[in-house]
């Protein structure tokens, strides 16, 4: 996380030009979550595996 503005965290992966804006809410809408996973380059299964750590 490089910064946070309001309720959104801005994430950057070193070596990449893209940034990802993630809402910092208790619940995120299903479509928003799927879009964030897709934009991050992960699969849903990969995300679940990382989230379970």
N, CA, C and O atoms as a GROMACS GRO file, in nm:
protein
  212
    1UNK      N    1   0.085  -0.117   0.000
    1UNK     CA    2   0.000   0.000   0.000
    1UNK      C    3   0.090   0.123   0.000
    1UNK      O    4   0.176   0.139   0.086
    2UNK      N    5   0.069   0.209  -0.096
    2UNK     CA    6   0.152   0.329  -0.101
    2UNK      C    7   0.082   0.450  -0.039
    2UNK      O    8   0.147   0.542   0.010
    3UNK      N    9  -0.052   0.446  -0.040
    3UNK     CA   10  -0.124   0.557   0.023
    3UNK      C   11  -0.270   0.518   0.041
    3UNK      O   12  -0.317   0.417  -0.012
    4UNK      N   13  -0.340   0.601   0.118
    4UNK     CA   14  -0.483   0.583   0.136
    4UNK      C   15  -0.548   0.719   0.132
    4UNK      O   16  -0.503   0.814   0.197
    5UNK      N   17  -0.654   0.727   0.057
    5UNK     CA   18  -0.729   0.853   0.048
    5UNK      C   19  -0.874   0.820   0.078
    5UNK      O   20  -0.939   0.749   0.001
    6UNK      N   21  -0.924   0.871   0.187
    6UNK     CA   22  -1.060   0.839   0.227
    6UNK      C   23  -1.071   0.692   0.258
    6UNK      O   24  -0.995   0.638   0.338
    7UNK      N   25  -1.166   0.626   0.194
    7UNK     CA   26  -1.189   0.485   0.222
    7UNK      C   27  -1.129   0.394   0.115
    7UNK      O   28  -1.170   0.278   0.103
    8UNK      N   29  -1.035   0.443   0.037
    8UNK     CA   30  -0.972   0.362  -0.067
    8UNK      C   31  -0.821   0.354  -0.047
    8UNK      O   32  -0.753   0.455  -0.029
    9UNK      N   33  -0.771   0.231  -0.051
    9UNK     CA   34  -0.626   0.207  -0.041
    9UNK      C   35  -0.572   0.194  -0.183
    9UNK      O   36  -0.633   0.131  -0.269
   10UNK      N   37  -0.457   0.253  -0.207
   10UNK     CA   38  -0.393   0.245  -0.337
   10UNK      C   39  -0.276   0.148  -0.323
   10UNK      O   40  -0.183   0.170  -0.246
   11UNK      N   41  -0.283   0.038  -0.400
   11UNK     CA   42  -0.182  -0.067  -0.394
   11UNK      C   43  -0.098  -0.065  -0.521
   11UNK      O   44  -0.150  -0.040  -0.630
   12UNK      N   45   0.031  -0.091  -0.507
   12UNK     CA   46   0.123  -0.097  -0.620
   12UNK      C   47   0.212  -0.218  -0.602
   12UNK      O   48   0.257  -0.247  -0.491
   13UNK      N   49   0.238  -0.289  -0.710
   13UNK     CA   50   0.331  -0.402  -0.706
   13UNK      C   51   0.460  -0.354  -0.772
   13UNK      O   52   0.459  -0.304  -0.884
   14UNK      N   53   0.571  -0.372  -0.701
   14UNK     CA   54   0.699  -0.325  -0.755
   14UNK      C   55   0.727  -0.392  -0.888
   14UNK      O   56   0.701  -0.511  -0.906
   15UNK      N   57   0.781  -0.314  -0.980
   15UNK     CA   58   0.812  -0.365  -1.112
   15UNK      C   59   0.694  -0.356  -1.209
   15UNK      O   60   0.707  -0.393  -1.325
   16UNK      N   61   0.581  -0.308  -1.162
   16UNK     CA   62   0.462  -0.294  -1.245
   16UNK      C   63   0.423  -0.147  -1.252
   16UNK      O   64   0.446  -0.072  -1.158
   17UNK      N   65   0.365  -0.108  -1.363
   17UNK     CA   66   0.321   0.030  -1.379
   17UNK      C   67   0.179   0.051  -1.328
   17UNK      O   68   0.138   0.164  -1.305
   18UNK      N   69   0.103  -0.057  -1.310
   18UNK     CA   70  -0.037  -0.046  -1.273
   18UNK      C   71  -0.055  -0.028  -1.123
   18UNK      O   72   0.025  -0.076  -1.043
   19UNK      N   73  -0.162   0.041  -1.087
   19UNK     CA   74  -0.201   0.055  -0.947
   19UNK      C   75  -0.340  -0.004  -0.932
   19UNK      O   76  -0.414  -0.018  -1.030
   20UNK      N   77  -0.375  -0.037  -0.811
   20UNK     CA   78  -0.506  -0.094  -0.782
   20UNK      C   79  -0.567  -0.017  -0.667
   20UNK      O   80  -0.506  -0.004  -0.561
   21UNK      N   81  -0.686   0.035  -0.688
   21UNK     CA   82  -0.758   0.109  -0.585
   21UNK      C   83  -0.858   0.014  -0.519
   21UNK      O   84  -0.953  -0.031  -0.584
   22UNK      N   85  -0.837  -0.015  -0.391
   22UNK     CA   86  -0.920  -0.112  -0.319
   22UNK      C   87  -1.001  -0.040  -0.212
   22UNK      O   88  -0.943   0.030  -0.129
   23UNK      N   89  -1.133  -0.058  -0.212
   23UNK     CA   90  -1.214   0.006  -0.109
   23UNK      C   91  -1.188  -0.058   0.027
   23UNK      O   92  -1.179  -0.180   0.039
   24UNK      N   93  -1.176   0.024   0.129
   24UNK     CA   94  -1.152  -0.023   0.265
   24UNK      C   95  -1.285  -0.022   0.340
   24UNK      O   96  -1.308   0.059   0.430
   25UNK      N   97  -1.373  -0.114   0.300
   25UNK     CA   98  -1.506  -0.126   0.359
   25UNK      C   99  -1.517  -0.260   0.429
   25UNK      O  100  -1.439  -0.352   0.402
   26UNK      N  101  -1.615  -0.273   0.520
   26UNK     CA  102  -1.638  -0.402   0.586
   26UNK      C  103  -1.680  -0.507   0.485
   26UNK      O  104  -1.636  -0.622   0.493
   27UNK      N  105  -1.763  -0.470   0.392
   27UNK     CA  106  -1.808  -0.559   0.286
   27UNK      C  107  -1.787  -0.492   0.151
   27UNK      O  108  -1.807  -0.372   0.136
   28UNK      N  109  -1.746  -0.573   0.054
   28UNK     CA  110  -1.726  -0.525  -0.083
   28UNK      C  111  -1.823  -0.601  -0.171
   28UNK      O  112  -1.840  -0.722  -0.155
   29UNK      N  113  -1.888  -0.533  -0.263
   29UNK     CA  114  -1.983  -0.597  -0.353
   29UNK      C  115  -1.916  -0.709  -0.432
   29UNK      O  116  -1.798  -0.700  -0.466
   30UNK      N  117  -1.992  -0.814  -0.461
   30UNK     CA  118  -1.939  -0.931  -0.530
   30UNK      C  119  -1.872  -0.895  -0.663
   30UNK      O  120  -1.762  -0.942  -0.692
   31UNK      N  121  -1.938  -0.811  -0.742
   31UNK     CA  122  -1.883  -0.771  -0.871
   31UNK      C  123  -1.756  -0.689  -0.856
   31UNK      O  124  -1.663  -0.702  -0.936
   32UNK      N  125  -1.752  -0.604  -0.754
   32UNK     CA  126  -1.632  -0.523  -0.728
   32UNK      C  127  -1.515  -0.613  -0.690
   32UNK      O  128  -1.403  -0.593  -0.736
   33UNK      N  129  -1.541  -0.712  -0.604
   33UNK     CA  130  -1.436  -0.805  -0.563
   33UNK      C  131  -1.384  -0.884  -0.681
   33UNK      O  132  -1.262  -0.899  -0.697
   34UNK      N  133  -1.473  -0.935  -0.765
   34UNK     CA  134  -1.429  -1.010  -0.884
   34UNK      C  135  -1.345  -0.922  -0.976
   34UNK      O  136  -1.245  -0.967  -1.032
   35UNK      N  137  -1.385  -0.797  -0.992
   35UNK     CA  138  -1.310  -0.704  -1.077
   35UNK      C  139  -1.171  -0.678  -1.020
   35UNK      O  140  -1.073  -0.675  -1.094
   36UNK      N  141  -1.162  -0.658  -0.888
   36UNK     CA  142  -1.033  -0.634  -0.825
   36UNK      C  143  -0.941  -0.755  -0.840
   36UNK      O  144  -0.822  -0.739  -0.866
   37UNK      N  145  -0.997  -0.875  -0.822
   37UNK     CA  146  -0.917  -0.996  -0.838
   37UNK      C  147  -0.866  -1.006  -0.981
   37UNK      O  148  -0.749  -1.037  -1.003
   38UNK      N  149  -0.954  -0.981  -1.078
   38UNK     CA  150  -0.915  -0.989  -1.219
   38UNK      C  151  -0.807  -0.885  -1.252
   38UNK      O  152  -0.710  -0.917  -1.321
   39UNK      N  153  -0.823  -0.764  -1.204
   39UNK     CA  154  -0.725  -0.657  -1.231
   39UNK      C  155  -0.591  -0.685  -1.165
   39UNK      O  156  -0.487  -0.640  -1.215
   40UNK      N  157  -0.591  -0.759  -1.055
   40UNK     CA  158  -0.466  -0.789  -0.986
   40UNK      C  159  -0.386  -0.898  -1.055
   40UNK      O  160  -0.269  -0.919  -1.024
   41UNK      N  161  -0.449  -0.968  -1.150
   41UNK     CA  162  -0.380  -1.075  -1.220
   41UNK      C  163  -0.393  -1.210  -1.151
   41UNK      O  164  -0.331  -1.307  -1.193
   42UNK      N  165  -0.472  -1.216  -1.045
   42UNK     CA  166  -0.494  -1.342  -0.974
   42UNK      C  167  -0.616  -1.414  -1.029
   42UNK      O  168  -0.699  -1.355  -1.098
   43UNK      N  169  -0.626  -1.542  -0.997
   43UNK     CA  170  -0.749  -1.615  -1.021
   43UNK      C  171  -0.828  -1.612  -0.890
   43UNK      O  172  -0.774  -1.579  -0.785
   44UNK      N  173  -0.956  -1.646  -0.898
   44UNK     CA  174  -1.038  -1.652  -0.776
   44UNK      C  175  -0.978  -1.753  -0.678
   44UNK      O  176  -0.975  -1.728  -0.557
   45UNK      N  177  -0.931  -1.867  -0.730
   45UNK     CA  178  -0.872  -1.970  -0.645
   45UNK      C  179  -0.742  -1.920  -0.580
   45UNK      O  180  -0.717  -1.946  -0.463
   46UNK      N  181  -0.662  -1.848  -0.657
   46UNK     CA  182  -0.538  -1.792  -0.604
   46UNK      C  183  -0.564  -1.690  -0.494
   46UNK      O  184  -0.493  -1.684  -0.394
   47UNK      N  185  -0.668  -1.610  -0.514
   47UNK     CA  186  -0.706  -1.510  -0.414
   47UNK      C  187  -0.749  -1.578  -0.285
   47UNK      O  188  -0.707  -1.539  -0.176
   48UNK      N  189  -0.834  -1.680  -0.298
   48UNK     CA  190  -0.882  -1.753  -0.180
   48UNK      C  191  -0.765  -1.815  -0.105
   48UNK      O  192  -0.761  -1.812   0.018
   49UNK      N  193  -0.671  -1.872  -0.178
   49UNK     CA  194  -0.553  -1.931  -0.114
   49UNK      C  195  -0.473  -1.828  -0.039
   49UNK      O  196  -0.427  -1.854   0.072
   50UNK      N  197  -0.454  -1.710  -0.097
   50UNK     CA  198  -0.379  -1.603  -0.029
   50UNK      C  199  -0.457  -1.544   0.088
   50UNK      O  200  -0.399  -1.508   0.190
   51UNK      N  201  -0.588  -1.535   0.073
   51UNK     CA  202  -0.671  -1.478   0.180
   51UNK      C  203  -0.676  -1.570   0.302
   51UNK      O  204  -0.699  -1.523   0.414
   52UNK      N  205  -0.655  -1.699   0.281
   52UNK     CA  206  -0.660  -1.795   0.389
   52UNK      C  207  -0.533  -1.801   0.471
   52UNK      O  208  -0.526  -1.875   0.569
   53UNK      N  209  -0.433  -1.726   0.434
   53UNK     CA  210  -0.305  -1.727   0.508
   53UNK      C  211  -0.321  -1.672   0.644
   53UNK      O  212  -0.223  -1.665   0.720
   0.00000   0.00000   0.00000
